[in-house]
């Protein structure tokens, strides 16, 4: 249920399609949490991770690798990791050094400057690739079911491993990733989505603006509009306007699919 002022921006209308939801039986696994710092020797780079593992012996769990937004780290979005593990997914939350909370602690200007360094953007999908390499040795992981999810800059991470190409044509797709969830993808000029081949769920909202990325709500739709592979989905929360006399909150979402 969302409230918003009348000045809130709106997304352009998009054709809607009713999607039949699959019947899902809620699970209630216990969750085992642990933190580690893994070292990628090829890049001389440490990759801190926090794992949320469902309880249960002998199982091979599908994996969700979560990529944080600018100024966050492996401990952010903990409620997402716990919910995933409770429902039978092994979640791995990554810290992307260079655009993480440690940089934010040095000030917003340092964080803003970090977003202008191409190497920080390149390291994000490489961190995911390294984590996939690392978890492959675990007996409780189903390597045929790997998803990457992320918020804001983490949404870029998800699209990068799914096959997005940069302005110069470079790409860092990882074919082991079978599906992505991109929450609030920022506006990044010059990206090509032509080589994205996996199902994607794009999530945003009608008031989802960002000053640091100069992103308007309508810009968040670009990945969905420009990805031509099958099974592309877009879900946005609708923020209803309020008046001084009364608010009119209506819990609702709209979805598009291609």
C-alpha positions as CSV (number, residue, x, y, z in Angstrom):
1,X,0.0,0.0,0.0
2,X,1.7,3.2,-1.1
3,X,1.0,6.9,-0.6
4,X,2.4,9.6,-2.8
5,X,1.9,13.3,-3.4
6,X,0.2,14.6,-6.5
7,X,3.5,15.8,-7.9
8,X,4.8,12.2,-8.2
9,X,5.9,11.3,-11.7
10,X,4.1,8.6,-13.6
11,X,5.2,5.9,-15.9
12,X,3.9,5.9,-19.5
13,X,1.0,3.5,-20.1
14,X,2.1,0.1,-21.3
15,X,0.0,-2.8,-22.6
16,X,-1.0,-5.1,-19.8
17,X,-1.3,-8.8,-19.9
18,X,-2.9,-11.0,-17.3
19,X,-0.5,-13.6,-16.0
20,X,-1.8,-16.7,-14.3
21,X,0.2,-17.2,-11.1
22,X,1.4,-20.7,-10.3
23,X,0.2,-22.3,-7.2
24,X,3.0,-22.0,-4.6
25,X,3.1,-23.9,-1.3
26,X,4.8,-21.7,1.2
27,X,7.8,-23.3,2.8
28,X,9.2,-22.6,6.2
29,X,12.8,-23.8,6.3
30,X,15.1,-22.8,9.1
31,X,17.9,-20.5,8.0
32,X,21.6,-20.9,8.7
33,X,23.6,-17.7,8.2
34,X,27.3,-17.2,7.8
35,X,29.8,-14.6,6.5
36,X,33.1,-15.1,4.8
37,X,35.6,-13.2,2.7
38,X,36.6,-15.1,-0.5
39,X,39.7,-14.0,-2.4
40,X,39.8,-14.0,-6.2
41,X,43.4,-14.5,-6.9
42,X,43.1,-13.7,-10.6
43,X,42.1,-10.2,-9.8
44,X,43.8,-9.9,-6.4
45,X,40.5,-8.9,-5.0
46,X,38.6,-9.9,-1.9
47,X,34.9,-10.6,-2.2
48,X,33.0,-10.6,1.2
49,X,29.8,-12.6,1.2
50,X,26.9,-13.4,3.5
51,X,25.1,-16.7,3.0
52,X,21.6,-17.6,3.9
53,X,21.2,-21.4,3.6
54,X,18.0,-23.4,4.1
55,X,18.1,-26.0,6.8
56,X,17.8,-29.6,5.6
57,X,20.3,-32.4,4.8
58,X,20.8,-34.0,1.4
59,X,19.1,-31.2,-0.5
60,X,20.5,-29.3,-3.5
61,X,19.1,-25.8,-3.4
62,X,18.6,-23.4,-6.2
63,X,20.8,-20.3,-5.8
64,X,20.0,-16.6,-5.8
65,X,23.1,-14.3,-5.9
66,X,22.2,-10.8,-4.7
67,X,24.0,-7.7,-5.8
68,X,23.6,-4.6,-3.6
69,X,23.1,-1.0,-4.7
70,X,25.6,1.9,-4.3
71,X,26.6,2.4,-0.7
72,X,25.4,-0.9,0.6
73,X,27.1,-4.2,1.3
74,X,26.6,-7.9,2.0
75,X,24.6,-7.3,5.1
76,X,22.1,-5.1,3.3
77,X,18.7,-6.5,2.2
78,X,19.0,-9.2,4.9
79,X,15.2,-9.6,4.9
80,X,15.4,-10.7,1.3
81,X,18.1,-13.3,2.0
82,X,16.2,-14.7,4.9
83,X,12.9,-14.9,3.0
84,X,14.6,-16.7,0.1
85,X,16.2,-19.2,2.4
86,X,13.0,-19.8,4.2
87,X,11.5,-20.7,0.9
88,X,14.2,-23.1,-0.2
89,X,16.8,-20.9,-2.0
90,X,20.4,-20.6,-1.0
91,X,21.1,-16.9,-1.1
92,X,24.5,-15.4,-1.5
93,X,24.8,-11.6,-0.8
94,X,28.0,-10.0,-2.2
95,X,29.9,-6.9,-1.2
96,X,31.2,-5.1,-4.3
97,X,34.3,-3.3,-3.0
98,X,34.6,0.2,-4.5
99,X,30.8,1.0,-4.5
100,X,30.0,-0.3,-1.0
101,X,29.2,1.0,2.4
102,X,32.8,1.5,3.2
103,X,33.0,4.1,0.5
104,X,29.8,5.8,1.7
105,X,31.4,6.2,5.1
106,X,34.0,8.4,3.5
107,X,31.3,10.8,2.3
108,X,28.7,11.1,-0.4
109,X,31.2,12.8,-2.8
110,X,33.5,9.8,-2.6
111,X,30.6,7.6,-3.4
112,X,29.5,9.7,-6.3
113,X,33.0,9.7,-7.7
114,X,33.0,5.9,-7.3
115,X,30.0,5.6,-9.7
116,X,32.1,7.4,-12.4
117,X,34.9,4.7,-12.3
118,X,34.3,2.2,-15.1
119,X,36.3,-0.4,-13.2
120,X,33.8,-0.5,-10.4
121,X,31.0,-1.3,-12.8
122,X,33.1,-4.0,-14.5
123,X,34.0,-5.6,-11.2
124,X,30.4,-6.2,-10.3
125,X,29.6,-8.9,-12.8
126,X,33.1,-10.3,-12.3
127,X,32.4,-10.6,-8.6
128,X,29.3,-12.6,-9.5
129,X,31.2,-14.9,-11.9
130,X,33.8,-15.6,-9.1
131,X,31.1,-16.4,-6.6
132,X,29.5,-18.8,-9.0
133,X,32.9,-20.5,-9.5
134,X,33.3,-20.7,-5.7
135,X,29.9,-22.2,-4.9
136,X,30.2,-24.8,-7.6
137,X,32.1,-27.0,-5.2
138,X,29.3,-27.1,-2.6
139,X,27.3,-30.3,-2.5
140,X,24.1,-28.5,-1.5
141,X,23.9,-26.3,-4.6
142,X,21.9,-27.0,-7.8
143,X,24.1,-25.4,-10.5
144,X,21.4,-25.8,-13.1
145,X,19.2,-23.3,-11.2
146,X,21.1,-20.0,-10.6
147,X,19.5,-16.6,-10.5
148,X,21.0,-13.2,-10.0
149,X,19.0,-10.4,-8.4
150,X,20.0,-6.9,-7.6
151,X,18.8,-3.4,-6.6
152,X,19.8,-0.2,-8.4
153,X,23.4,-0.7,-9.4
154,X,22.8,-4.3,-8.5
155,X,20.1,-4.4,-11.2
156,X,22.9,-3.5,-13.6
157,X,25.0,-6.3,-12.3
158,X,22.1,-8.7,-13.0
159,X,21.7,-7.5,-16.5
160,X,25.5,-7.5,-17.1
161,X,25.7,-11.3,-16.4
162,X,22.5,-11.8,-18.5
163,X,24.2,-10.4,-21.6
164,X,24.0,-6.6,-21.6
165,X,26.7,-4.9,-23.7
166,X,28.4,-1.6,-22.8
167,X,28.9,1.4,-25.1
168,X,32.0,-0.2,-26.6
169,X,30.4,-3.5,-27.2
170,X,32.0,-5.3,-24.3
171,X,30.0,-7.9,-22.5
172,X,30.4,-10.1,-19.4
173,X,27.6,-12.6,-19.8
174,X,27.7,-15.8,-17.7
175,X,25.7,-18.6,-19.3
176,X,25.3,-20.3,-15.9
177,X,22.8,-17.6,-14.9
178,X,19.3,-18.8,-15.9
179,X,17.1,-15.9,-14.7
180,X,17.5,-12.4,-13.3
181,X,15.5,-10.0,-11.1
182,X,16.3,-6.4,-11.6
183,X,14.9,-3.9,-9.1
184,X,15.1,-0.2,-10.0
185,X,17.6,-0.4,-12.9
186,X,19.3,3.1,-13.1
187,X,19.6,5.1,-16.3
188,X,22.9,4.2,-18.0
189,X,23.6,5.5,-21.5
190,X,24.8,3.3,-24.3
191,X,23.8,-0.1,-23.1
192,X,22.5,-2.7,-25.5
193,X,20.1,-5.4,-24.4
194,X,20.0,-7.3,-27.7
195,X,22.1,-10.2,-26.3
196,X,20.0,-10.8,-23.2
197,X,18.6,-14.3,-23.6
198,X,17.3,-15.2,-20.1
199,X,14.0,-14.5,-18.4
200,X,14.0,-11.2,-16.5
201,X,11.7,-9.6,-14.0
202,X,12.0,-5.8,-13.8
203,X,10.6,-4.2,-10.7
204,X,10.1,-0.5,-10.2
205,X,7.5,2.1,-9.0
206,X,5.8,5.2,-10.3
207,X,7.8,7.4,-8.0
208,X,11.2,5.6,-8.4
209,X,13.5,8.5,-9.1
210,X,17.2,8.9,-8.5
211,X,19.2,12.1,-8.3
212,X,22.6,10.3,-8.4
213,X,21.8,8.6,-11.6
214,X,19.6,11.3,-13.0
215,X,16.9,8.7,-13.5
216,X,13.2,9.3,-13.8
217,X,10.6,6.6,-13.2
218,X,10.0,6.1,-17.0
219,X,13.8,5.4,-17.4
220,X,13.4,2.3,-15.3
221,X,11.3,0.7,-18.1
222,X,14.1,0.9,-20.6
223,X,15.5,-2.6,-20.0
224,X,12.1,-4.1,-20.4
225,X,11.3,-2.1,-23.5
226,X,14.6,-2.9,-25.2
227,X,15.0,-6.6,-24.3
228,X,13.5,-8.7,-27.0
229,X,14.0,-12.2,-25.5
230,X,11.1,-14.3,-24.4
231,X,9.8,-14.2,-20.9
232,X,10.5,-10.6,-20.0
233,X,8.3,-9.2,-17.2
234,X,7.8,-5.7,-15.7
235,X,6.1,-5.1,-12.5
236,X,5.6,-1.6,-11.1
237,X,3.9,-0.4,-7.9
238,X,1.3,2.3,-8.4
239,X,1.5,5.3,-6.1
240,X,-1.8,6.9,-5.7
241,X,-2.2,10.6,-5.2
242,X,-3.4,12.2,-1.9
243,X,-5.4,15.3,-1.2
244,X,-5.6,17.5,2.0
245,X,-9.0,16.1,2.8
246,X,-8.3,12.4,2.5
247,X,-5.9,9.9,1.1
248,X,-7.0,7.3,-1.4
249,X,-4.5,4.4,-0.9
250,X,-5.2,1.3,-3.1
251,X,-2.8,-1.6,-2.9
252,X,-2.1,-2.6,-6.5
253,X,0.5,-3.4,-9.0
254,X,0.4,-3.5,-12.8
255,X,2.4,-6.0,-14.8
256,X,3.5,-6.2,-18.4
257,X,5.1,-9.1,-20.1
258,X,6.6,-10.0,-23.4
